[in-house]
Amino acid sequence: MDHEAILAALRDNRYEARYFQTKEEAAAYLNETLDGAEIGFGDSGTIAAMGLAKSLAAHNTVTDPSQYPDIRDFVAVGKKCLTTEYFLTSVNAMTESGILVNMDGTGNRVAGSLFGHKKVFFVVGRNKICPTLEDAVYRVRNVAAPRNAQRFGKKTPCAVKGDKCYDCKSPERICNGLVIHYKKMSNMEMEVILIDEDLGL
């Protein structure tokens, strides 16, 4: 991973961008940066692997929908996350040119990344980096989505077979909305935290 080139591309796309070698270093930075704040999470294996829910909650007010398995509670908490001061999430894929790509089933994660916060942080492991937008969309649909469907115990064809997207019509489908961030959204701060480790799906 040529992290200097990726950071330059992200900054050219108007994002703040920082690089860390380890998830522990990135977690320490976020804990130093966010203090006494109201923080919402988008469902993220990367953030879970970093233990941010626990560490940030020690000195911030944290709202995390992933802690509520019942869909009614999840939706209610997800709505609350849309109005927090800060929002933390990851991406399913990111191009070397600094384009961020996310797929969502319920919509809370992509909605939170688009509008309404003082600042959004995208926390991204090196395994999410793809050469082109076409490669990134392929990764989202054929790598990240099947693994996430399996993680949630879905009965979709991709989860059962575990190999690729079948563009299914299952009511349990998690690939309902694709968002591509070509550039930073206007009127909101956005920062990409790039970590030189494989994190999330």
N, C-alpha and C positions, 0 to 999 in steps of 0.2 A: 504494500500500500504506500503510494507516494502521498503522505499526509500533507506535505507542504503545498503540493499542487491542488489537492482537494480543499484545503483551507482557503487557498487563494480563490478558487472557483466559488466557494460558498460566500466569501466576502464580496466577490464581484456580483453575486446575486443578492447582496444587501444584508446578509445575515451576519451577526456576530458569530465567530467560530473559534473554538479552542480545542486543542489536542491534548490527550492524556495517554500515557502508556498503559495504565491500569485502571480498572473500575474503582479501586480504592482511592486513587488520586482524584478521579472525577467526582466521586461521592464527597470527598473532603472539600473540593471546590464548591459544590452545590450547597453543602452545609454551611460553608463560610459566607456564601452569597445570599442565601435565603435564611433570614432570621426574623422571627416574630411576624411572619407573613401567613396569608391564607393561600393554601396550595391545593390544587385539584390534580388528580392523576388520570391519564388515559391508560387503559389496560395495556400493560407492557411487561413482557418477560425480562427485558433488559433492566428495567427499573426494579423489578422484583429481585433479580440476581444481585443488584447492588445494595439491597437492604435499605433503600431510601425511605420506604414507608415508616420504618421504625426510627431511623436516625433523624429524619426531618421532623417527625412528630414530636420528638423530644423538645423542640424549641420553636415549632410552628403549629398552625392548625391545618391538619392534613385530611383531605377527603379522598378516599380511594374506593371506587366502585368494585374493584376486584375482590374486596373483602366481603361482598354481599352476594352469595350464590343464587338467592331467590331473585328471579327476573324482575319482580315488582320493586324490590328494594334496590336492585342494581340500576333500574331506570331512574328511580327517584334520586339516588345518590349521583348518578351520572348527570342528571339535570343540574344538581347543585354545583358540580364541577365546572359547569359552563359559565359560572359567574364568579369564580375565584379570582384573586388578584394575579396569581401565577398558575400556569398549567404545564405539567411535565408529561411527556410521552416519548415514544420512539417512532421509528418508521419501519416499514416492511422491506424497503429498499431505498438506496440513494445512488445516484450516478456520480461518476468521477467529475462531472461538470457541475455538481451541486444541486441537482434536481431531486426533490424528496417525493417518495411515492408511498401511499398508504391505502390499504383496503379495509373496509369495516362492514360489520353486519348490522349492528344496532345503530351506529352513527355517532355515538358519544365521543369517540376518540378523534374522528376526523372533524367533527363539529368544533370540539375544543381547540383544535389546532388552527382554526380559521379566523375566529373573531371573538372579541369580548373580554380579553385579558390585558393586563398591563404588559405581560411578557410570557412567551411560550418558549420552553426549552425542549429541544429534540435531542435525546441521548442515543447515540448510534455506535454500535460495534462494527468492527472492520468487516465482519462477514456479510454485512448488508450492502457493501459497496459493489456496484456493477459498472461495467464500461459504458453502457449506453442506456437510454431510456427504454428501448425495446428489451434489453436484457433485464432491466429493473422490473418492468411490468411482468415479464416471464417469471422472474423470481417470486414476485408477489403472488401470482396465481398458482404456480406449480411447485413452489418450495414452502413459502411462509404459510399460505392458506391451508394446505393439507395438514401441516404440522400443528397449526393452531386449532384446526377442526378436531384433530386427535386429542390435543390438550384439553379441549372443552368436552370431550366425550360425545361428539356429534356422530350421527349415522349417515353422513353424506358419503357419496362414492369416493371422494378424495380421501376422506378419513379412513374409510374401510380398507381401501386398496393402498393408500399411502404413497401414491406415485406421481399424480398430476391432477390438474383441474379437469373436471368433466363438464363444466358449465351446466351444472345440474339445476333441477327445479325443486330440489328438496326444501321443505319448510325450515329445515335446520341449516340451510346454506348461510355461510358467514361472509360470502363475497357479494355484498349488495351495493356497495358504493366505493368507487375508486377516486381518490383525490391525488392530483399531481401539483406539487408546489414548484412552479417554474422559478419563481422569485419569492422573496419575503413579502408577506402580506403588508399592505399599507396601513399606517396608523396604529401599528402595534410592534413592540420589540420582539425579536425572535433570535434565539441563539442555538447553534448546533454544537453539541459536545461530542467530539469524535474520540473514540477509545480504541486503542490498538489491541483489542481482544475480541474473540468471538463471543457475542452476547445476544441472547434472545433467539427467536426463530426467524 
